[in-house]
Amino acid sequence: MKVFSHTHEFDYTWDEVSTANWRKYCPWNHESSHVVAVDTLSRNLDTSTGILRTERLITTRQPAPKWLSPILGKVDLSHSYEVSYVRPGRAAPIEKSTEPLHLSDALSSPPHGQAELVTDLPPIKPLVTMTSYNLTFSDLISVRETVTYTPSTDDPTHRTHFEQQARITAMCGGWKKVRERIEAFTVERFGQNAERGRAGFEEVLEMSRRAFGQEREREAALKTQAS
């Protein structure tokens, strides 16, 4: 087994990154031409925790090297299954609220709709976790990838920390040299895709910030005209 690891700091807030993540493979990304399709299989929101769970099928086109053709054949389309969890953050607790409570770990609401939140509720760091594994050639190679997005430790208000890890295991019986070569090739491919993915996602983040900025300006202008 070989492991590929990569980290990066994006100069965008976690809200921007977690939102733009759903548009990662849109036309704004000029580095994602190998991604043929992204199909959403299911999406569920846990109202008790606020966690959004999404399952997707990712289809890519990346031909294997010629030396692997006798083993893999000429199939150039690959499918992978991805499940992601988006957990919203919780800031420092608010001491008092005039709204009824909805937190399971808060005190019971006092009479007349007045409520006091438990003051020792710990803050929760917002988190995006994405785990994927290959469906194509899964009997020959196992690729398990985990990606996380969290607010940067150094500047959580303005930057987002990205972490990626992939565990690659070739399963070719007793062909040790073939296994090692397949694993080494896959790690190298991951490195190339990681660099392209970072550059492409930067494009999406930049365009998203610009588009949302223009929309906010338009809404502000409409409000000014209405008043």
Secondary structure by P-SEA (a helix, b strand, c coil): cbbbbbbbbbcccaaaaaaaccccccccccccccccccccccccccccccbbbbbbbbbbbbbcccccccccccccbbbbbbbbbbbbbbccccccccccccccccccccccccccccccccccccbbbbbbbbccccccbbbbbbbbbcccccccccbbbbbbbbbbbbccccaaaaaaaaaaaaaaaaaaaaaaaaaaaaaaaaaaaaaaaaaaaaaaaaaaaac
